[in-house]
């Protein structure tokens, strides 16, 4: 992970050489929901199902609560300079109470390395600023691109499991 995110005077905003990550807010719901409705995004993110605007809003609301309580949540990723969302990255709580890494890039911006760059920023923030002992990620086994991103970022394969009939691979990265 070569990018070291810098925080600014505004809480929870991260910067990399090419990207700005801002906490997802209600005002950012429309572009985020639109992104999540692309079939290419839904395939692995929501197991192919379309999510409603209300369900997307629940993710945004939960993210705001998690930022207030824990210092992490869901970030919208912007290409610098600019205000066009190119993706998202963040940490969402799982059933065991530990946050799980989540990320994606708008298909219009694929093959630019944004997913890896934004995800690296979130991992560094979690392990550095928040002093988490580890960051977890789960990825659909057929999602080779996301698997390669996690491995390139130094995440270690933990195990394979079948959840709701889908094979998932679990990864982690630990604080040194």
C-alpha angles and dihedrals in degrees: 000000000000101000117087109199117222121210119219133212087275108082119255097002111135129196133199126178092275106016144059119205116201126182110262112255134183089261089062094052098100099056091041093050090047090052091049090052095062108109090228090057097042094051094081103008098058101012090256098302123127114242123216124238087250092055090048088050090053089057090050092047092048089048092054090051091049092050090052094046104032109013095247140083138119121334126199110222121224128187110239120272103026148054101245112116111233099176148319138254134175152111124285125184116253129208091274092054096251117118119250125210116246127180144156143162128224105256089237087066100042122133095033097100094246096131093055094043094049093043091050089054092052092048093049091048092050096046095037112031097027094036092223113173092223145357120222130205134184121199133181107255094234091054096096095167094057091044090054091048092052092047093046088053090056099258115154124225111245108175149323123242138169112235120182088346094306124111111237130188119210124211137179141188121201132210110256 
